[in-house]
Amino acid sequence: MLTDSYGRVATDLRVSLTDRCNLRCSYCMPPEGLDWLPGPDQLTDDELVRLLGIAVQRLGITEIRFTGGEPILRRGLAGIIARTAALTPRPELSLTTNGIGLARLAGPLHEAGLDRVNVSLDTLDAETFVRLARRDRLPDVLAGLAAAAATGLAPVKVNAVLMRDANDLEAPDLLQYCLDQGYQMRFIEQMPLDAQHGWRRENMVTADEILQALSSKFALTPDDPGARGSAPAETFLVDGGPARVGVIGSVTRPFCGSCDRVRLTADGQVRNCLFAREESDLRTALRAGADDEDLAARWQSAVASKLPGHGINDPGFLQPARPMSAIGG
């Protein structure tokens, strides 16, 4: 098992398939984009599937979420999903995406073995979308959501990051849209993971502010806390249920004590925390001929050194060198 010194067991693996993205969201990267990983530095499909097999069959991983950058940009995505779904025991497979291209790929990805999707949608206003994402692609995102739902990728979850003086007034409208469409809404506090290192606490829309905005239109009742487990979202019944809305307060309501996640970057580095400033290299050992037992031991060692918390609220907190687009969500 992937156990750290505080007794937490990692069973949820987030896998970045690429650091490339076709949007330039202001809370993630600059308008001009970033320098992408060179192709030879990235894990090949075979290398990736081998590591996923070790994670599932030797280390107790039961859930795998494919992320990016934008994972739909990864060539051979359906094949990677199919090969991962064929592992025994079969892990639960999900995808976090900006939704662009999902209208075309939802069916093939579901047939390959994908179970569900999380789609980022920060606004329903076309002009605001362009300001936030610096691309005019809102219709593509909405079409991707609809295709995912029609294909049977359920539940379809929608992730939104609210930005002060940008889209912070849209929380009720976003939730209403998801209720109407049958999607599950999740609001996420903006985290210090932007490439520009421009995050400021005073500019962050907090979980309390999000709940206050939603309460202006909906009656929210805290869900059963016992049902949350290690899930990052604190959930609330909307108008008595059964619909729910989630709020992920990573900064103001940290949930590090129950974290069960570990991350693998596109270039084969293990990150035991989203905010870790150190990584553990599996790619070099893999390419040098390490066997599965050795790779599993390296992975265990990487997770064993996990810190008790992300430290965002500590005076000496330093943002990771890699931005979210290179880490994976």
Contacts in CASP RR format, 6 or more apart in sequence:
PFRMAT RR
TARGET T0000
AUTHOR 0000-0000-0000
METHOD contacts of the structure
MODEL  1
MLTDSYGRVATDLRVSLTDRCNLRCSYCMPPEGLDWLPGPDQLTDDELVR
LLGIAVQRLGITEIRFTGGEPILRRGLAGIIARTAALTPRPELSLTTNGI
GLARLAGPLHEAGLDRVNVSLDTLDAETFVRLARRDRLPDVLAGLAAAAA
TGLAPVKVNAVLMRDANDLEAPDLLQYCLDQGYQMRFIEQMPLDAQHGWR
RENMVTADEILQALSSKFALTPDDPGARGSAPAETFLVDGGPARVGVIGS
VTRPFCGSCDRVRLTADGQVRNCLFAREESDLRTALRAGADDEDLAARWQ
SAVASKLPGHGINDPGFLQPARPMSAIGG
1 9 0 8 1.000
1 59 0 8 1.000
1 60 0 8 1.000
2 9 0 8 1.000
2 10 0 8 1.000
2 11 0 8 1.000
2 59 0 8 1.000
2 60 0 8 1.000
2 61 0 8 1.000
2 262 0 8 1.000
2 299 0 8 1.000
2 300 0 8 1.000
2 303 0 8 1.000
3 9 0 8 1.000
3 10 0 8 1.000
3 300 0 8 1.000
3 303 0 8 1.000
3 304 0 8 1.000
4 10 0 8 1.000
4 272 0 8 1.000
4 303 0 8 1.000
4 304 0 8 1.000
4 305 0 8 1.000
4 306 0 8 1.000
5 304 0 8 1.000
5 305 0 8 1.000
5 306 0 8 1.000
6 257 0 8 1.000
6 306 0 8 1.000
6 308 0 8 1.000
8 257 0 8 1.000
8 258 0 8 1.000
8 259 0 8 1.000
8 260 0 8 1.000
8 306 0 8 1.000
9 260 0 8 1.000
10 61 0 8 1.000
10 260 0 8 1.000
10 261 0 8 1.000
10 262 0 8 1.000
10 272 0 8 1.000
10 303 0 8 1.000
11 60 0 8 1.000
11 61 0 8 1.000
11 62 0 8 1.000
11 63 0 8 1.000
11 260 0 8 1.000
12 61 0 8 1.000
12 62 0 8 1.000
12 63 0 8 1.000
12 65 0 8 1.000
12 230 0 8 1.000
12 260 0 8 1.000
12 261 0 8 1.000
12 262 0 8 1.000
13 52 0 8 1.000
13 55 0 8 1.000
13 61 0 8 1.000
13 63 0 8 1.000
13 64 0 8 1.000
13 65 0 8 1.000
13 91 0 8 1.000
13 261 0 8 1.000
13 262 0 8 1.000
13 263 0 8 1.000
13 264 0 8 1.000
14 65 0 8 1.000
14 67 0 8 1.000
14 261 0 8 1.000
14 262 0 8 1.000
14 263 0 8 1.000
14 264 0 8 1.000
14 328 0 8 1.000
14 329 0 8 1.000
15 48 0 8 1.000
15 52 0 8 1.000
15 64 0 8 1.000
15 65 0 8 1.000
15 66 0 8 1.000
15 67 0 8 1.000
15 263 0 8 1.000
15 264 0 8 1.000
16 67 0 8 1.000
16 68 0 8 1.000
16 69 0 8 1.000
16 71 0 8 1.000
16 263 0 8 1.000
16 264 0 8 1.000
16 265 0 8 1.000
16 266 0 8 1.000
16 326 0 8 1.000
16 327 0 8 1.000
16 328 0 8 1.000
16 329 0 8 1.000
17 48 0 8 1.000
17 66 0 8 1.000
17 67 0 8 1.000
17 68 0 8 1.000
17 69 0 8 1.000
17 71 0 8 1.000
17 74 0 8 1.000
17 77 0 8 1.000
17 80 0 8 1.000
17 266 0 8 1.000
18 37 0 8 1.000
18 42 0 8 1.000
18 68 0 8 1.000
18 69 0 8 1.000
18 70 0 8 1.000
18 71 0 8 1.000
18 73 0 8 1.000
18 74 0 8 1.000
18 266 0 8 1.000
19 34 0 8 1.000
19 36 0 8 1.000
19 37 0 8 1.000
19 68 0 8 1.000
19 69 0 8 1.000
19 266 0 8 1.000
19 325 0 8 1.000
19 326 0 8 1.000
20 36 0 8 1.000
20 68 0 8 1.000
20 69 0 8 1.000
20 70 0 8 1.000
20 73 0 8 1.000
21 28 0 8 1.000
21 29 0 8 1.000
21 68 0 8 1.000
21 69 0 8 1.000
21 70 0 8 1.000
21 73 0 8 1.000
21 98 0 8 1.000
21 325 0 8 1.000
22 70 0 8 1.000
22 73 0 8 1.000
22 98 0 8 1.000
22 100 0 8 1.000
22 135 0 8 1.000
22 137 0 8 1.000
23 70 0 8 1.000
23 98 0 8 1.000
23 100 0 8 1.000
23 133 0 8 1.000
23 134 0 8 1.000
23 135 0 8 1.000
23 137 0 8 1.000
24 30 0 8 1.000
24 31 0 8 1.000
24 32 0 8 1.000
24 33 0 8 1.000
24 133 0 8 1.000
24 134 0 8 1.000
24 135 0 8 1.000
25 120 0 8 1.000
25 122 0 8 1.000
25 132 0 8 1.000
25 133 0 8 1.000
25 134 0 8 1.000
26 131 0 8 1.000
26 132 0 8 1.000
26 133 0 8 1.000
26 134 0 8 1.000
26 163 0 8 1.000
26 166 0 8 1.000
27 132 0 8 1.000
27 161 0 8 1.000
27 163 0 8 1.000
27 190 0 8 1.000
27 194 0 8 1.000
27 199 0 8 1.000
28 193 0 8 1.000
28 194 0 8 1.000
28 195 0 8 1.000
28 323 0 8 1.000
28 324 0 8 1.000
28 325 0 8 1.000
29 194 0 8 1.000
29 195 0 8 1.000
29 196 0 8 1.000
29 323 0 8 1.000
29 325 0 8 1.000
30 195 0 8 1.000
30 196 0 8 1.000
31 134 0 8 1.000
33 195 0 8 1.000
34 195 0 8 1.000
34 323 0 8 1.000
34 325 0 8 1.000
34 326 0 8 1.000
37 266 0 8 1.000
37 267 0 8 1.000
37 326 0 8 1.000
41 267 0 8 1.000
41 283 0 8 1.000
42 266 0 8 1.000
42 267 0 8 1.000
43 51 0 8 1.000
43 266 0 8 1.000
43 267 0 8 1.000
43 268 0 8 1.000
43 283 0 8 1.000
45 76 0 8 1.000
45 79 0 8 1.000
45 80 0 8 1.000
45 83 0 8 1.000
47 268 0 8 1.000
47 283 0 8 1.000
47 286 0 8 1.000
47 287 0 8 1.000
48 80 0 8 1.000
49 80 0 8 1.000
49 83 0 8 1.000
49 84 0 8 1.000
50 286 0 8 1.000
50 292 0 8 1.000
51 264 0 8 1.000
51 268 0 8 1.000
51 282 0 8 1.000
51 286 0 8 1.000
51 295 0 8 1.000
52 61 0 8 1.000
52 64 0 8 1.000
52 84 0 8 1.000
52 87 0 8 1.000
53 84 0 8 1.000
53 87 0 8 1.000
54 292 0 8 1.000
54 295 0 8 1.000
54 296 0 8 1.000
54 299 0 8 1.000
55 61 0 8 1.000
55 64 0 8 1.000
55 264 0 8 1.000
55 299 0 8 1.000
56 62 0 8 1.000
56 64 0 8 1.000
56 87 0 8 1.000
56 89 0 8 1.000
56 91 0 8 1.000
57 87 0 8 1.000
57 88 0 8 1.000
57 89 0 8 1.000
58 292 0 8 1.000
58 293 0 8 1.000
58 296 0 8 1.000
59 296 0 8 1.000
59 299 0 8 1.000
59 300 0 8 1.000
61 91 0 8 1.000
61 262 0 8 1.000
62 89 0 8 1.000
62 91 0 8 1.000
62 92 0 8 1.000
63 91 0 8 1.000
63 92 0 8 1.000
63 93 0 8 1.000
63 94 0 8 1.000
64 84 0 8 1.000
64 91 0 8 1.000
64 92 0 8 1.000
64 93 0 8 1.000
64 94 0 8 1.000
65 93 0 8 1.000
65 94 0 8 1.000
65 95 0 8 1.000
65 96 0 8 1.000
65 118 0 8 1.000
65 329 0 8 1.000
66 77 0 8 1.000
66 80 0 8 1.000
66 81 0 8 1.000
66 93 0 8 1.000
66 94 0 8 1.000
66 95 0 8 1.000
66 96 0 8 1.000
67 95 0 8 1.000
67 96 0 8 1.000
67 328 0 8 1.000
67 329 0 8 1.000
68 74 0 8 1.000
68 96 0 8 1.000
68 266 0 8 1.000
68 325 0 8 1.000
68 328 0 8 1.000
68 329 0 8 1.000
69 325 0 8 1.000
69 326 0 8 1.000
69 328 0 8 1.000
70 97 0 8 1.000
70 98 0 8 1.000
70 100 0 8 1.000
71 77 0 8 1.000
71 95 0 8 1.000
71 96 0 8 1.000
71 97 0 8 1.000
72 95 0 8 1.000
72 97 0 8 1.000
72 99 0 8 1.000
72 100 0 8 1.000
72 101 0 8 1.000
72 102 0 8 1.000
72 105 0 8 1.000
74 80 0 8 1.000
77 105 0 8 1.000
77 109 0 8 1.000
78 105 0 8 1.000
78 108 0 8 1.000
78 109 0 8 1.000
78 111 0 8 1.000
78 112 0 8 1.000
79 112 0 8 1.000
81 93 0 8 1.000
81 109 0 8 1.000
81 112 0 8 1.000
81 113 0 8 1.000
81 114 0 8 1.000
82 112 0 8 1.000
82 113 0 8 1.000
84 91 0 8 1.000
84 93 0 8 1.000
85 91 0 8 1.000
85 93 0 8 1.000
85 112 0 8 1.000
85 113 0 8 1.000
85 114 0 8 1.000
92 115 0 8 1.000
93 113 0 8 1.000
93 114 0 8 1.000
93 115 0 8 1.000
94 114 0 8 1.000
94 115 0 8 1.000
94 116 0 8 1.000
94 117 0 8 1.000
94 118 0 8 1.000
95 109 0 8 1.000
95 114 0 8 1.000
95 116 0 8 1.000
95 117 0 8 1.000
95 118 0 8 1.000
96 117 0 8 1.000
96 118 0 8 1.000
96 119 0 8 1.000
96 120 0 8 1.000
96 159 0 8 1.000
96 328 0 8 1.000
96 329 0 8 1.000
97 117 0 8 1.000
97 118 0 8 1.000
97 119 0 8 1.000
97 120 0 8 1.000
98 119 0 8 1.000
98 120 0 8 1.000
98 133 0 8 1.000
98 137 0 8 1.000
98 141 0 8 1.000
99 117 0 8 1.000
99 119 0 8 1.000
99 120 0 8 1.000
99 140 0 8 1.000
99 141 0 8 1.000
99 144 0 8 1.000
99 145 0 8 1.000
100 137 0 8 1.000
100 140 0 8 1.000
100 141 0 8 1.000
100 144 0 8 1.000
101 140 0 8 1.000
101 144 0 8 1.000
102 117 0 8 1.000
102 119 0 8 1.000
102 143 0 8 1.000
102 144 0 8 1.000
102 145 0 8 1.000
102 147 0 8 1.000
102 148 0 8 1.000
103 140 0 8 1.000
103 143 0 8 1.000
103 144 0 8 1.000
103 146 0 8 1.000
103 147 0 8 1.000
104 147 0 8 1.000
106 117 0 8 1.000
106 144 0 8 1.000
106 147 0 8 1.000
106 148 0 8 1.000
106 150 0 8 1.000
106 151 0 8 1.000
106 153 0 8 1.000
107 147 0 8 1.000
107 151 0 8 1.000
109 153 0 8 1.000
110 151 0 8 1.000
110 152 0 8 1.000
110 153 0 8 1.000
114 153 0 8 1.000
115 153 0 8 1.000
116 153 0 8 1.000
116 154 0 8 1.000
116 155 0 8 1.000
116 156 0 8 1.000
116 157 0 8 1.000
117 148 0 8 1.000
117 153 0 8 1.000
117 156 0 8 1.000
117 157 0 8 1.000
118 157 0 8 1.000
118 158 0 8 1.000
118 159 0 8 1.000
118 186 0 8 1.000
119 141 0 8 1.000
119 144 0 8 1.000
119 145 0 8 1.000
119 148 0 8 1.000
119 156 0 8 1.000
119 157 0 8 1.000
119 158 0 8 1.000
119 159 0 8 1.000
120 141 0 8 1.000
120 158 0 8 1.000
120 159 0 8 1.000
120 160 0 8 1.000
120 161 0 8 1.000
121 141 0 8 1.000
121 142 0 8 1.000
121 145 0 8 1.000
121 158 0 8 1.000
121 159 0 8 1.000
121 160 0 8 1.000
121 174 0 8 1.000
122 128 0 8 1.000
122 129 0 8 1.000
122 132 0 8 1.000
122 133 0 8 1.000
122 160 0 8 1.000
122 161 0 8 1.000
122 162 0 8 1.000
122 163 0 8 1.000
122 167 0 8 1.000
123 129 0 8 1.000
123 132 0 8 1.000
123 138 0 8 1.000
123 160 0 8 1.000
123 167 0 8 1.000
123 170 0 8 1.000
123 174 0 8 1.000
124 138 0 8 1.000
124 170 0 8 1.000
124 173 0 8 1.000
124 174 0 8 1.000
124 177 0 8 1.000
125 167 0 8 1.000
125 170 0 8 1.000
126 136 0 8 1.000
126 138 0 8 1.000
128 166 0 8 1.000
128 167 0 8 1.000
128 170 0 8 1.000
129 136 0 8 1.000
129 137 0 8 1.000
129 138 0 8 1.000
129 141 0 8 1.000
130 136 0 8 1.000
131 166 0 8 1.000
132 163 0 8 1.000
132 166 0 8 1.000
132 167 0 8 1.000
145 156 0 8 1.000
145 158 0 8 1.000
145 181 0 8 1.000
145 183 0 8 1.000
146 181 0 8 1.000
148 156 0 8 1.000
149 156 0 8 1.000
149 181 0 8 1.000
149 182 0 8 1.000
149 183 0 8 1.000
155 183 0 8 1.000
155 184 0 8 1.000
156 182 0 8 1.000
156 183 0 8 1.000
156 184 0 8 1.000
157 183 0 8 1.000
157 184 0 8 1.000
157 185 0 8 1.000
157 186 0 8 1.000
158 174 0 8 1.000
158 178 0 8 1.000
158 183 0 8 1.000
158 184 0 8 1.000
158 185 0 8 1.000
158 186 0 8 1.000
159 186 0 8 1.000
159 188 0 8 1.000
160 167 0 8 1.000
160 170 0 8 1.000
160 171 0 8 1.000
160 174 0 8 1.000
160 185 0 8 1.000
160 186 0 8 1.000
160 187 0 8 1.000
160 188 0 8 1.000
161 187 0 8 1.000
161 188 0 8 1.000
161 189 0 8 1.000
161 190 0 8 1.000
162 168 0 8 1.000
162 170 0 8 1.000
162 171 0 8 1.000
162 187 0 8 1.000
162 190 0 8 1.000
162 205 0 8 1.000
162 210 0 8 1.000
163 190 0 8 1.000
163 203 0 8 1.000
163 205 0 8 1.000
164 203 0 8 1.000
164 204 0 8 1.000
164 205 0 8 1.000
168 205 0 8 1.000
168 209 0 8 1.000
168 213 0 8 1.000
169 213 0 8 1.000
171 187 0 8 1.000
171 210 0 8 1.000
171 213 0 8 1.000
171 214 0 8 1.000
172 213 0 8 1.000
172 214 0 8 1.000
172 216 0 8 1.000
172 217 0 8 1.000
172 218 0 8 1.000
174 185 0 8 1.000
174 187 0 8 1.000
175 185 0 8 1.000
175 214 0 8 1.000
175 217 0 8 1.000
175 218 0 8 1.000
175 238 0 8 1.000
175 245 0 8 1.000
176 217 0 8 1.000
177 183 0 8 1.000
178 184 0 8 1.000
178 185 0 8 1.000
178 245 0 8 1.000
179 185 0 8 1.000
179 238 0 8 1.000
179 243 0 8 1.000
182 243 0 8 1.000
184 244 0 8 1.000
184 245 0 8 1.000
184 246 0 8 1.000
185 245 0 8 1.000
185 246 0 8 1.000
186 233 0 8 1.000
186 245 0 8 1.000
186 246 0 8 1.000
186 247 0 8 1.000
186 248 0 8 1.000
187 207 0 8 1.000
187 210 0 8 1.000
187 245 0 8 1.000
187 246 0 8 1.000
187 247 0 8 1.000
187 248 0 8 1.000
188 248 0 8 1.000
188 249 0 8 1.000
188 250 0 8 1.000
189 204 0 8 1.000
189 205 0 8 1.000
189 206 0 8 1.000
189 207 0 8 1.000
189 210 0 8 1.000
189 248 0 8 1.000
189 249 0 8 1.000
189 250 0 8 1.000
189 251 0 8 1.000
189 252 0 8 1.000
190 199 0 8 1.000
190 203 0 8 1.000
190 204 0 8 1.000
190 205 0 8 1.000
190 251 0 8 1.000
191 199 0 8 1.000
191 250 0 8 1.000
191 251 0 8 1.000
191 274 0 8 1.000
191 312 0 8 1.000
191 324 0 8 1.000
192 198 0 8 1.000
192 199 0 8 1.000
192 275 0 8 1.000
192 312 0 8 1.000
192 317 0 8 1.000
192 319 0 8 1.000
193 199 0 8 1.000
193 274 0 8 1.000
193 275 0 8 1.000
193 319 0 8 1.000
193 320 0 8 1.000
193 323 0 8 1.000
193 324 0 8 1.000
193 327 0 8 1.000
194 323 0 8 1.000
194 324 0 8 1.000
195 323 0 8 1.000
195 325 0 8 1.000
197 319 0 8 1.000
199 319 0 8 1.000
201 251 0 8 1.000
204 251 0 8 1.000
206 249 0 8 1.000
206 251 0 8 1.000
206 252 0 8 1.000
207 234 0 8 1.000
207 247 0 8 1.000
207 248 0 8 1.000
207 249 0 8 1.000
207 252 0 8 1.000
207 253 0 8 1.000
208 252 0 8 1.000
210 247 0 8 1.000
211 220 0 8 1.000
211 236 0 8 1.000
211 247 0 8 1.000
214 220 0 8 1.000
214 245 0 8 1.000
218 238 0 8 1.000
218 239 0 8 1.000
218 245 0 8 1.000
219 238 0 8 1.000
219 239 0 8 1.000
219 240 0 8 1.000
220 236 0 8 1.000
220 237 0 8 1.000
220 238 0 8 1.000
220 245 0 8 1.000
221 236 0 8 1.000
221 237 0 8 1.000
221 240 0 8 1.000
221 241 0 8 1.000
222 234 0 8 1.000
222 236 0 8 1.000
222 237 0 8 1.000
223 234 0 8 1.000
223 235 0 8 1.000
223 236 0 8 1.000
223 237 0 8 1.000
223 244 0 8 1.000
228 234 0 8 1.000
228 235 0 8 1.000
229 258 0 8 1.000
230 255 0 8 1.000
230 258 0 8 1.000
230 259 0 8 1.000
230 260 0 8 1.000
232 248 0 8 1.000
232 249 0 8 1.000
232 250 0 8 1.000
232 255 0 8 1.000
233 246 0 8 1.000
233 247 0 8 1.000
233 248 0 8 1.000
234 246 0 8 1.000
234 247 0 8 1.000
234 248 0 8 1.000
234 249 0 8 1.000
234 253 0 8 1.000
235 244 0 8 1.000
235 245 0 8 1.000
235 246 0 8 1.000
235 247 0 8 1.000
236 244 0 8 1.000
236 245 0 8 1.000
236 246 0 8 1.000
236 247 0 8 1.000
237 243 0 8 1.000
237 244 0 8 1.000
238 244 0 8 1.000
238 245 0 8 1.000
247 253 0 8 1.000
249 255 0 8 1.000
250 310 0 8 1.000
250 312 0 8 1.000
251 312 0 8 1.000
251 313 0 8 1.000
254 309 0 8 1.000
254 310 0 8 1.000
254 312 0 8 1.000
254 313 0 8 1.000
256 308 0 8 1.000
256 309 0 8 1.000
256 310 0 8 1.000
257 308 0 8 1.000
257 309 0 8 1.000
259 273 0 8 1.000
259 309 0 8 1.000
261 274 0 8 1.000
262 270 0 8 1.000
262 271 0 8 1.000
262 272 0 8 1.000
262 302 0 8 1.000
262 303 0 8 1.000
263 270 0 8 1.000
263 271 0 8 1.000
263 272 0 8 1.000
263 274 0 8 1.000
263 327 0 8 1.000
263 328 0 8 1.000
263 329 0 8 1.000
264 270 0 8 1.000
264 271 0 8 1.000
264 282 0 8 1.000
265 271 0 8 1.000
265 279 0 8 1.000
265 322 0 8 1.000
265 326 0 8 1.000
265 327 0 8 1.000
265 328 0 8 1.000
266 326 0 8 1.000
267 283 0 8 1.000
268 281 0 8 1.000
268 282 0 8 1.000
268 283 0 8 1.000
268 286 0 8 1.000
269 279 0 8 1.000
269 280 0 8 1.000
269 281 0 8 1.000
269 282 0 8 1.000
269 283 0 8 1.000
270 279 0 8 1.000
270 280 0 8 1.000
270 281 0 8 1.000
270 282 0 8 1.000
270 298 0 8 1.000
270 299 0 8 1.000
270 302 0 8 1.000
270 303 0 8 1.000
271 279 0 8 1.000
271 327 0 8 1.000
272 280 0 8 1.000
272 302 0 8 1.000
272 303 0 8 1.000
272 305 0 8 1.000
272 306 0 8 1.000
273 306 0 8 1.000
273 307 0 8 1.000
273 309 0 8 1.000
273 310 0 8 1.000
274 310 0 8 1.000
274 320 0 8 1.000
274 327 0 8 1.000
274 329 0 8 1.000
275 310 0 8 1.000
275 311 0 8 1.000
275 312 0 8 1.000
275 319 0 8 1.000
275 320 0 8 1.000
276 306 0 8 1.000
276 307 0 8 1.000
276 320 0 8 1.000
277 318 0 8 1.000
277 320 0 8 1.000
277 321 0 8 1.000
280 298 0 8 1.000
280 299 0 8 1.000
280 301 0 8 1.000
280 302 0 8 1.000
282 295 0 8 1.000
282 298 0 8 1.000
282 299 0 8 1.000
285 294 0 8 1.000
285 295 0 8 1.000
285 298 0 8 1.000
286 295 0 8 1.000
290 298 0 8 1.000
311 317 0 8 1.000
320 327 0 8 1.000
END
